[in-house]
C-alpha cells in the first residue's frame, strides 16, 4: 500500500534515533535523502540497506511528479533530511502537499527537531510561541524585524554561526538591549551550550567567543504594560 513516511533523524546524538524510524527505513522501497553522503553514514550505522535517492531544495520541484507516480504505483517512500524533521526549514513541504492533493497517505513519525529542546531549555514562556526559521538575508529582513518587534509571543529562530553576532545586534536595535535571549548551540552533541541573558549580555559573550555549530535562538516576546483601570466615578464622587 503506497504511503509517504516523514522520518525525523538525529540532530546530533545518534541515540535519538527511534526504533520505529529504523524499522520504517528498513521496510520502505525507497529513501529520499537531502544529502545521500550524510545520510549514508546514518544508514550504515543502523545497518539499513534501503536504496536512496537525492531529494533537496534544488531538485524537489523537478522530482516531485515522478515520485508521485511511483507512490501511485504502490511504492512506499520515506523522506529524511540531514538532521531533524523534514519540512522544518528543510525540503519536504512540496512532496507532502503533492501527496495530500493526490490522496496519497502521509505519515509523519515523531522524533528529533532542534527548536523544541531549545525552547524548553531557554526558560522563556513556552505556552505561546512562534517559529520563524531563518530570517530573510537582505530583502524583507528589516520588514520582518519591525513586525517581530511587536510580537508578544516567544520567538524561535534558526541562525547560522557567521550571522549570529549581526543578528544579536539587530535584536538590540529592534527589540532593545534588555530583551531576554537564549542561544542554544550544538544541541544533543558533546559540546552543547545554552547562553542565556539580555540581548546585550549574549551579544557580548559571542563577540568574545566565536559561535560554532548549529544554532537556535529563542527570544522573549514584547511585554505589554497594562495601564490601571480608570474608575467610572469622578474624584469628587469617590471622596
MIDO-549317 format. One record per residue (C-alpha): residue number from 0; residue in one letter; x, y, z. Coordinates in nm, 2 decimals. Example, Ala and Ser with C-alpha at 12.3 -4.5 7.8 and 13.67 -1.06 7.14 Angstrom:
2
<site><pos>0</pos><code>a</code><u>1.23</u><v>-0.45</v><w>0.78</w></site>
<site><pos>1</pos><code>s</code><u>1.37</u><v>-0.11</v><w>0.71</w></site>
//
This chain:
239
<site><pos>0</pos><code>x</code><u>0.00</u><v>0.00</v><w>0.00</w></site>
<site><pos>1</pos><code>x</code><u>0.15</u><v>0.33</v><w>-0.11</w></site>
<site><pos>2</pos><code>x</code><u>0.25</u><v>0.58</v><w>0.16</w></site>
<site><pos>3</pos><code>x</code><u>0.49</u><v>0.86</v><w>0.22</w></site>
<site><pos>4</pos><code>x</code><u>0.67</u><v>0.84</v><w>0.56</w></site>
<site><pos>5</pos><code>x</code><u>0.82</u><v>1.16</v><w>0.70</w></site>
<site><pos>6</pos><code>x</code><u>1.11</u><v>1.03</v><w>0.92</w></site>
<site><pos>7</pos><code>x</code><u>1.30</u><v>1.25</v><w>1.16</w></site>
<site><pos>8</pos><code>x</code><u>1.67</u><v>1.18</v><w>1.21</w></site>
<site><pos>9</pos><code>x</code><u>1.90</u><v>1.28</v><w>1.50</w></site>
<site><pos>10</pos><code>x</code><u>2.02</u><v>1.64</v><w>1.52</w></site>
<site><pos>11</pos><code>x</code><u>2.35</u><v>1.52</v><w>1.66</w></site>
<site><pos>12</pos><code>x</code><u>2.33</u><v>1.23</v><w>1.90</w></site>
<site><pos>13</pos><code>x</code><u>2.26</u><v>0.91</v><w>1.72</w></site>
<site><pos>14</pos><code>x</code><u>2.10</u><v>0.76</v><w>2.03</w></site>
<site><pos>15</pos><code>x</code><u>1.80</u><v>0.99</v><w>1.95</w></site>
<site><pos>16</pos><code>x</code><u>1.71</u><v>0.77</v><w>1.65</w></site>
<site><pos>17</pos><code>x</code><u>1.38</u><v>0.58</v><w>1.73</w></site>
<site><pos>18</pos><code>x</code><u>1.33</u><v>0.21</v><w>1.69</w></site>
<site><pos>19</pos><code>x</code><u>1.03</u><v>0.28</v><w>1.48</w></site>
<site><pos>20</pos><code>x</code><u>1.23</u><v>0.51</v><w>1.25</w></site>
<site><pos>21</pos><code>x</code><u>1.49</u><v>0.24</v><w>1.19</w></site>
<site><pos>22</pos><code>x</code><u>1.21</u><v>-0.02</v><w>1.11</w></site>
<site><pos>23</pos><code>x</code><u>1.04</u><v>0.21</v><w>0.87</w></site>
<site><pos>24</pos><code>x</code><u>1.36</u><v>0.29</v><w>0.68</w></site>
<site><pos>25</pos><code>x</code><u>1.44</u><v>-0.08</v><w>0.65</w></site>
<site><pos>26</pos><code>x</code><u>1.09</u><v>-0.16</v><w>0.52</w></site>
<site><pos>27</pos><code>x</code><u>1.02</u><v>0.11</v><w>0.26</w></site>
<site><pos>28</pos><code>x</code><u>1.10</u><v>0.07</v><w>-0.11</w></site>
<site><pos>29</pos><code>x</code><u>1.30</u><v>0.40</v><w>-0.13</w></site>
<site><pos>30</pos><code>x</code><u>1.45</u><v>0.66</v><w>0.10</w></site>
<site><pos>31</pos><code>x</code><u>1.47</u><v>1.02</v><w>-0.02</w></site>
<site><pos>32</pos><code>x</code><u>1.77</u><v>1.20</v><w>0.14</w></site>
<site><pos>33</pos><code>x</code><u>1.87</u><v>1.56</v><w>0.14</w></site>
<site><pos>34</pos><code>x</code><u>2.24</u><v>1.46</v><w>0.11</w></site>
<site><pos>35</pos><code>x</code><u>2.30</u><v>1.09</v><w>0.03</w></site>
<site><pos>36</pos><code>x</code><u>2.66</u><v>1.11</v><w>0.16</w></site>
<site><pos>37</pos><code>x</code><u>2.55</u><v>1.24</v><w>0.50</w></site>
<site><pos>38</pos><code>x</code><u>2.25</u><v>1.00</v><w>0.53</w></site>
<site><pos>39</pos><code>x</code><u>2.47</u><v>0.72</v><w>0.40</w></site>
<site><pos>40</pos><code>x</code><u>2.67</u><v>0.73</v><w>0.73</w></site>
<site><pos>41</pos><code>x</code><u>2.34</u><v>0.72</v><w>0.93</w></site>
<site><pos>42</pos><code>x</code><u>2.20</u><v>0.42</v><w>0.74</w></site>
<site><pos>43</pos><code>x</code><u>2.53</u><v>0.23</v><w>0.76</w></site>
<site><pos>44</pos><code>x</code><u>2.54</u><v>0.29</v><w>1.14</w></site>
<site><pos>45</pos><code>x</code><u>2.19</u><v>0.13</v><w>1.18</w></site>
<site><pos>46</pos><code>x</code><u>2.26</u><v>-0.14</v><w>0.91</w></site>
<site><pos>47</pos><code>x</code><u>1.98</u><v>0.00</v><w>0.68</w></site>
<site><pos>48</pos><code>x</code><u>2.04</u><v>-0.12</v><w>0.32</w></site>
<site><pos>49</pos><code>x</code><u>1.74</u><v>0.05</v><w>0.15</w></site>
<site><pos>50</pos><code>x</code><u>1.82</u><v>0.23</v><w>-0.17</w></site>
<site><pos>51</pos><code>x</code><u>1.84</u><v>0.61</v><w>-0.16</w></site>
<site><pos>52</pos><code>x</code><u>1.77</u><v>0.90</v><w>-0.40</w></site>
<site><pos>53</pos><code>x</code><u>1.87</u><v>1.26</v><w>-0.36</w></site>
<site><pos>54</pos><code>x</code><u>1.59</u><v>1.50</v><w>-0.27</w></site>
<site><pos>55</pos><code>x</code><u>1.68</u><v>1.85</v><w>-0.18</w></site>
<site><pos>56</pos><code>x</code><u>1.58</u><v>2.22</v><w>-0.23</w></site>
<site><pos>57</pos><code>x</code><u>1.75</u><v>2.24</v><w>-0.57</w></site>
<site><pos>58</pos><code>x</code><u>1.57</u><v>1.94</v><w>-0.73</w></site>
<site><pos>59</pos><code>x</code><u>1.25</u><v>1.89</v><w>-0.54</w></site>
<site><pos>60</pos><code>x</code><u>1.04</u><v>2.08</v><w>-0.80</w></site>
<site><pos>61</pos><code>x</code><u>1.16</u><v>1.85</v><w>-1.07</w></site>
<site><pos>62</pos><code>x</code><u>1.14</u><v>1.52</v><w>-0.89</w></site>
<site><pos>63</pos><code>x</code><u>0.81</u><v>1.55</v><w>-0.72</w></site>
<site><pos>64</pos><code>x</code><u>0.60</u><v>1.45</v><w>-1.02</w></site>
<site><pos>65</pos><code>x</code><u>0.80</u><v>1.13</v><w>-1.07</w></site>
<site><pos>66</pos><code>x</code><u>0.78</u><v>1.04</v><w>-0.70</w></site>
<site><pos>67</pos><code>x</code><u>0.40</u><v>1.09</v><w>-0.70</w></site>
<site><pos>68</pos><code>x</code><u>0.38</u><v>0.84</v><w>-1.00</w></site>
<site><pos>69</pos><code>x</code><u>0.59</u><v>0.59</v><w>-0.80</w></site>
<site><pos>70</pos><code>x</code><u>0.37</u><v>0.62</v><w>-0.50</w></site>
<site><pos>71</pos><code>x</code><u>0.05</u><v>0.58</v><w>-0.71</w></site>
<site><pos>72</pos><code>x</code><u>0.21</u><v>0.26</v><w>-0.85</w></site>
<site><pos>73</pos><code>x</code><u>0.21</u><v>0.12</v><w>-0.49</w></site>
<site><pos>74</pos><code>x</code><u>0.56</u><v>0.20</v><w>-0.36</w></site>
<site><pos>75</pos><code>x</code><u>0.63</u><v>0.32</v><w>-0.01</w></site>
<site><pos>76</pos><code>x</code><u>0.88</u><v>0.60</v><w>0.03</w></site>
<site><pos>77</pos><code>x</code><u>1.05</u><v>0.76</v><w>0.33</w></site>
<site><pos>78</pos><code>x</code><u>1.17</u><v>1.11</v><w>0.34</w></site>
<site><pos>79</pos><code>x</code><u>1.46</u><v>1.21</v><w>0.56</w></site>
<site><pos>80</pos><code>x</code><u>1.67</u><v>1.53</v><w>0.59</w></site>
<site><pos>81</pos><code>x</code><u>2.03</u><v>1.57</v><w>0.71</w></site>
<site><pos>82</pos><code>x</code><u>1.91</u><v>1.63</v><w>1.06</w></site>
<site><pos>83</pos><code>x</code><u>1.58</u><v>1.67</v><w>1.24</w></site>
<site><pos>84</pos><code>x</code><u>1.23</u><v>1.66</v><w>1.10</w></site>
<site><pos>85</pos><code>x</code><u>1.19</u><v>1.71</v><w>0.72</w></site>
<site><pos>86</pos><code>x</code><u>1.00</u><v>2.02</v><w>0.60</w></site>
<site><pos>87</pos><code>x</code><u>1.10</u><v>2.22</v><w>0.91</w></site>
<site><pos>88</pos><code>x</code><u>1.34</u><v>2.46</v><w>0.74</w></site>
<site><pos>89</pos><code>x</code><u>1.42</u><v>2.16</v><w>0.51</w></site>
<site><pos>90</pos><code>x</code><u>1.28</u><v>2.00</v><w>0.20</w></site>
<site><pos>91</pos><code>x</code><u>0.96</u><v>1.81</v><w>0.24</w></site>
<site><pos>92</pos><code>x</code><u>0.67</u><v>2.05</v><w>0.21</w></site>
<site><pos>93</pos><code>x</code><u>0.63</u><v>2.03</v><w>-0.17</w></site>
<site><pos>94</pos><code>x</code><u>0.62</u><v>1.65</v><w>-0.17</w></site>
<site><pos>95</pos><code>x</code><u>0.39</u><v>1.63</v><w>0.13</w></site>
<site><pos>96</pos><code>x</code><u>0.14</u><v>1.88</v><w>-0.03</w></site>
<site><pos>97</pos><code>x</code><u>0.15</u><v>1.68</v><w>-0.36</w></site>
<site><pos>98</pos><code>x</code><u>0.07</u><v>1.36</v><w>-0.18</w></site>
<site><pos>99</pos><code>x</code><u>-0.22</u><v>1.52</v><w>0.00</w></site>
<site><pos>100</pos><code>x</code><u>-0.35</u><v>1.66</v><w>-0.33</w></site>
<site><pos>101</pos><code>x</code><u>-0.33</u><v>1.32</v><w>-0.48</w></site>
<site><pos>102</pos><code>x</code><u>-0.49</u><v>1.15</v><w>-0.18</w></site>
<site><pos>103</pos><code>x</code><u>-0.18</u><v>0.95</v><w>-0.11</w></site>
<site><pos>104</pos><code>x</code><u>-0.14</u><v>0.87</v><w>0.26</w></site>
<site><pos>105</pos><code>x</code><u>0.13</u><v>1.07</v><w>0.46</w></site>
<site><pos>106</pos><code>x</code><u>0.25</u><v>0.96</v><w>0.80</w></site>
<site><pos>107</pos><code>x</code><u>0.50</u><v>1.18</v><w>1.00</w></site>
<site><pos>108</pos><code>x</code><u>0.69</u><v>1.00</v><w>1.27</w></site>
<site><pos>109</pos><code>x</code><u>0.76</u><v>1.18</v><w>1.59</w></site>
<site><pos>110</pos><code>x</code><u>1.12</u><v>1.25</v><w>1.66</w></site>
<site><pos>111</pos><code>x</code><u>1.41</u><v>1.48</v><w>1.68</w></site>
<site><pos>112</pos><code>x</code><u>1.38</u><v>1.85</v><w>1.60</w></site>
<site><pos>113</pos><code>x</code><u>1.60</u><v>2.14</v><w>1.71</w></site>
<site><pos>114</pos><code>x</code><u>1.36</u><v>2.41</v><w>1.81</w></site>
<site><pos>115</pos><code>x</code><u>1.16</u><v>2.22</v><w>2.08</w></site>
<site><pos>116</pos><code>x</code><u>1.46</u><v>2.15</v><w>2.31</w></site>
<site><pos>117</pos><code>x</code><u>1.59</u><v>2.50</v><w>2.25</w></site>
<site><pos>118</pos><code>x</code><u>1.25</u><v>2.65</v><w>2.35</w></site>
<site><pos>119</pos><code>x</code><u>1.23</u><v>2.43</v><w>2.67</w></site>
<site><pos>120</pos><code>x</code><u>1.60</u><v>2.50</v><w>2.76</w></site>
<site><pos>121</pos><code>x</code><u>1.55</u><v>2.87</v><w>2.73</w></site>
<site><pos>122</pos><code>x</code><u>1.34</u><v>2.91</v><w>3.04</w></site>
<site><pos>123</pos><code>x</code><u>1.13</u><v>3.16</v><w>2.85</w></site>
<site><pos>124</pos><code>x</code><u>0.75</u><v>3.13</v><w>2.83</w></site>
<site><pos>125</pos><code>x</code><u>0.65</u><v>2.84</v><w>2.61</w></site>
<site><pos>126</pos><code>x</code><u>0.27</u><v>2.83</v><w>2.64</w></site>
<site><pos>127</pos><code>x</code><u>0.25</u><v>3.05</v><w>2.33</w></site>
<site><pos>128</pos><code>x</code><u>0.53</u><v>3.08</v><w>2.07</w></site>
<site><pos>129</pos><code>x</code><u>0.61</u><v>3.13</v><w>1.70</w></site>
<site><pos>130</pos><code>x</code><u>0.87</u><v>2.96</v><w>1.49</w></site>
<site><pos>131</pos><code>x</code><u>1.03</u><v>3.19</v><w>1.24</w></site>
<site><pos>132</pos><code>x</code><u>1.30</u><v>2.96</v><w>1.10</w></site>
<site><pos>133</pos><code>x</code><u>1.57</u><v>3.15</v><w>0.90</w></site>
<site><pos>134</pos><code>x</code><u>1.51</u><v>3.52</v><w>0.86</w></site>
<site><pos>135</pos><code>x</code><u>1.54</u><v>3.68</v><w>0.51</w></site>
<site><pos>136</pos><code>x</code><u>1.90</u><v>3.75</v><w>0.42</w></site>
<site><pos>137</pos><code>x</code><u>1.85</u><v>4.10</v><w>0.28</w></site>
<site><pos>138</pos><code>x</code><u>1.52</u><v>4.18</v><w>0.11</w></site>
<site><pos>139</pos><code>x</code><u>1.24</u><v>4.18</v><w>0.37</w></site>
<site><pos>140</pos><code>x</code><u>1.47</u><v>4.15</v><w>0.67</w></site>
<site><pos>141</pos><code>x</code><u>1.40</u><v>4.49</v><w>0.81</w></site>
<site><pos>142</pos><code>x</code><u>1.03</u><v>4.45</v><w>0.75</w></site>
<site><pos>143</pos><code>x</code><u>1.03</u><v>4.12</v><w>0.93</w></site>
<site><pos>144</pos><code>x</code><u>1.22</u><v>4.27</v><w>1.23</w></site>
<site><pos>145</pos><code>x</code><u>0.97</u><v>4.56</v><w>1.25</w></site>
<site><pos>146</pos><code>x</code><u>0.69</u><v>4.31</v><w>1.26</w></site>
<site><pos>147</pos><code>x</code><u>0.86</u><v>4.09</v><w>1.52</w></site>
<site><pos>148</pos><code>x</code><u>0.93</u><v>4.40</v><w>1.74</w></site>
<site><pos>149</pos><code>x</code><u>0.56</u><v>4.40</v><w>1.82</w></site>
<site><pos>150</pos><code>x</code><u>0.53</u><v>4.02</v><w>1.87</w></site>
<site><pos>151</pos><code>x</code><u>0.43</u><v>3.93</v><w>2.23</w></site>
<site><pos>152</pos><code>x</code><u>0.48</u><v>3.55</v><w>2.20</w></site>
<site><pos>153</pos><code>x</code><u>0.82</u><v>3.39</v><w>2.24</w></site>
<site><pos>154</pos><code>x</code><u>1.01</u><v>3.37</v><w>1.91</w></site>
<site><pos>155</pos><code>x</code><u>1.23</u><v>3.09</v><w>1.78</w></site>
<site><pos>156</pos><code>x</code><u>1.48</u><v>3.14</v><w>1.50</w></site>
<site><pos>157</pos><code>x</code><u>1.75</u><v>2.94</v><w>1.32</w></site>
<site><pos>158</pos><code>x</code><u>2.07</u><v>3.14</v><w>1.28</w></site>
<site><pos>159</pos><code>x</code><u>2.39</u><v>3.04</v><w>1.10</w></site>
<site><pos>160</pos><code>x</code><u>2.71</u><v>3.09</v><w>1.31</w></site>
<site><pos>161</pos><code>x</code><u>2.86</u><v>3.36</v><w>1.10</w></site>
<site><pos>162</pos><code>x</code><u>2.54</u><v>3.57</v><w>1.12</w></site>
<site><pos>163</pos><code>x</code><u>2.48</u><v>3.53</v><w>1.50</w></site>
<site><pos>164</pos><code>x</code><u>2.66</u><v>3.84</v><w>1.61</w></site>
<site><pos>165</pos><code>x</code><u>2.49</u><v>4.05</v><w>1.35</w></site>
<site><pos>166</pos><code>x</code><u>2.15</u><v>3.91</v><w>1.44</w></site>
<site><pos>167</pos><code>x</code><u>2.20</u><v>3.97</v><w>1.81</w></site>
<site><pos>168</pos><code>x</code><u>2.30</u><v>4.33</v><w>1.73</w></site>
<site><pos>169</pos><code>x</code><u>1.97</u><v>4.36</v><w>1.53</w></site>
<site><pos>170</pos><code>x</code><u>1.78</u><v>4.23</v><w>1.84</w></site>
<site><pos>171</pos><code>x</code><u>1.92</u><v>4.53</v><w>2.03</w></site>
<site><pos>172</pos><code>x</code><u>1.83</u><v>4.77</v><w>1.75</w></site>
<site><pos>173</pos><code>x</code><u>1.47</u><v>4.64</v><w>1.71</w></site>
<site><pos>174</pos><code>x</code><u>1.38</u><v>4.48</v><w>2.05</w></site>
<site><pos>175</pos><code>x</code><u>1.60</u><v>4.68</v><w>2.29</w></site>
<site><pos>176</pos><code>x</code><u>1.92</u><v>4.56</v><w>2.48</w></site>
<site><pos>177</pos><code>x</code><u>1.72</u><v>4.43</v><w>2.78</w></site>
<site><pos>178</pos><code>x</code><u>1.52</u><v>4.17</v><w>2.58</w></site>
<site><pos>179</pos><code>x</code><u>1.58</u><v>3.82</v><w>2.72</w></site>
<site><pos>180</pos><code>x</code><u>1.75</u><v>3.58</v><w>2.47</w></site>
<site><pos>181</pos><code>x</code><u>1.88</u><v>3.23</v><w>2.48</w></site>
<site><pos>182</pos><code>x</code><u>2.12</u><v>3.09</v><w>2.22</w></site>
<site><pos>183</pos><code>x</code><u>2.13</u><v>2.71</v><w>2.21</w></site>
<site><pos>184</pos><code>x</code><u>2.43</u><v>2.57</v><w>2.03</w></site>
<site><pos>185</pos><code>x</code><u>2.51</u><v>2.21</v><w>1.92</w></site>
<site><pos>186</pos><code>x</code><u>2.20</u><v>2.06</v><w>2.09</w></site>
<site><pos>187</pos><code>x</code><u>2.23</u><v>1.69</v><w>2.19</w></site>
<site><pos>188</pos><code>x</code><u>2.60</u><v>1.69</v><w>2.10</w></site>
<site><pos>189</pos><code>x</code><u>2.91</u><v>1.67</v><w>2.33</w></site>
<site><pos>190</pos><code>x</code><u>2.97</u><v>2.04</v><w>2.34</w></site>
<site><pos>191</pos><code>x</code><u>2.61</u><v>2.16</v><w>2.38</w></site>
<site><pos>192</pos><code>x</code><u>2.58</u><v>2.51</v><w>2.51</w></site>
<site><pos>193</pos><code>x</code><u>2.29</u><v>2.73</v><w>2.62</w></site>
<site><pos>194</pos><code>x</code><u>2.38</u><v>3.10</v><w>2.67</w></site>
<site><pos>195</pos><code>x</code><u>2.10</u><v>3.30</v><w>2.84</w></site>
<site><pos>196</pos><code>x</code><u>2.07</u><v>3.67</v><w>2.93</w></site>
<site><pos>197</pos><code>x</code><u>1.97</u><v>4.00</v><w>2.79</w></site>
<site><pos>198</pos><code>x</code><u>2.04</u><v>4.07</v><w>2.42</w></site>
<site><pos>199</pos><code>x</code><u>2.33</u><v>4.29</v><w>2.53</w></site>
<site><pos>200</pos><code>x</code><u>2.48</u><v>4.02</v><w>2.76</w></site>
<site><pos>201</pos><code>x</code><u>2.45</u><v>3.75</v><w>2.50</w></site>
<site><pos>202</pos><code>x</code><u>2.60</u><v>3.97</v><w>2.23</w></site>
<site><pos>203</pos><code>x</code><u>2.90</u><v>4.05</v><w>2.45</w></site>
<site><pos>204</pos><code>x</code><u>2.95</u><v>3.67</v><w>2.51</w></site>
<site><pos>205</pos><code>x</code><u>2.96</u><v>3.59</v><w>2.14</w></site>
<site><pos>206</pos><code>x</code><u>3.17</u><v>3.89</v><w>2.05</w></site>
<site><pos>207</pos><code>x</code><u>3.44</u><v>3.73</v><w>2.27</w></site>
<site><pos>208</pos><code>x</code><u>3.37</u><v>3.37</v><w>2.19</w></site>
<site><pos>209</pos><code>x</code><u>3.32</u><v>3.29</v><w>1.82</w></site>
<site><pos>210</pos><code>x</code><u>3.00</u><v>3.09</v><w>1.77</w></site>
<site><pos>211</pos><code>x</code><u>3.02</u><v>2.75</v><w>1.60</w></site>
<site><pos>212</pos><code>x</code><u>2.79</u><v>2.47</v><w>1.50</w></site>
<site><pos>213</pos><code>x</code><u>2.41</u><v>2.45</v><w>1.47</w></site>
<site><pos>214</pos><code>x</code><u>2.24</u><v>2.74</v><w>1.64</w></site>
<site><pos>215</pos><code>x</code><u>1.88</u><v>2.80</v><w>1.76</w></site>
<site><pos>216</pos><code>x</code><u>1.79</u><v>3.14</v><w>1.91</w></site>
<site><pos>217</pos><code>x</code><u>1.49</u><v>3.19</v><w>2.14</w></site>
<site><pos>218</pos><code>x</code><u>1.38</u><v>3.55</v><w>2.21</w></site>
<site><pos>219</pos><code>x</code><u>1.12</u><v>3.67</v><w>2.46</w></site>
<site><pos>220</pos><code>x</code><u>0.82</u><v>3.85</v><w>2.32</w></site>
<site><pos>221</pos><code>x</code><u>0.74</u><v>4.21</v><w>2.38</w></site>
<site><pos>222</pos><code>x</code><u>0.60</u><v>4.28</v><w>2.73</w></site>
<site><pos>223</pos><code>x</code><u>0.26</u><v>4.46</v><w>2.73</w></site>
<site><pos>224</pos><code>x</code><u>0.23</u><v>4.71</v><w>3.01</w></site>
<site><pos>225</pos><code>x</code><u>-0.13</u><v>4.73</v><w>3.12</w></site>
<site><pos>226</pos><code>x</code><u>-0.25</u><v>5.06</v><w>3.24</w></site>
<site><pos>227</pos><code>x</code><u>-0.46</u><v>5.06</v><w>3.56</w></site>
<site><pos>228</pos><code>x</code><u>-0.83</u><v>5.07</v><w>3.50</w></site>
<site><pos>229</pos><code>x</code><u>-0.98</u><v>5.42</v><w>3.54</w></site>
<site><pos>230</pos><code>x</code><u>-1.26</u><v>5.45</v><w>3.79</w></site>
<site><pos>231</pos><code>x</code><u>-1.61</u><v>5.52</v><w>3.64</w></site>
<site><pos>232</pos><code>x</code><u>-1.66</u><v>5.77</v><w>3.92</w></site>
<site><pos>233</pos><code>x</code><u>-1.52</u><v>6.11</v><w>3.94</w></site>
<site><pos>234</pos><code>x</code><u>-1.26</u><v>6.20</v><w>4.20</w></site>
<site><pos>235</pos><code>x</code><u>-1.52</u><v>6.41</v><w>4.40</w></site>
<site><pos>236</pos><code>x</code><u>-1.77</u><v>6.12</v><w>4.39</w></site>
<site><pos>237</pos><code>x</code><u>-1.51</u><v>5.88</v><w>4.53</w></site>
<site><pos>238</pos><code>x</code><u>-1.45</u><v>6.11</v><w>4.82</w></site>
//
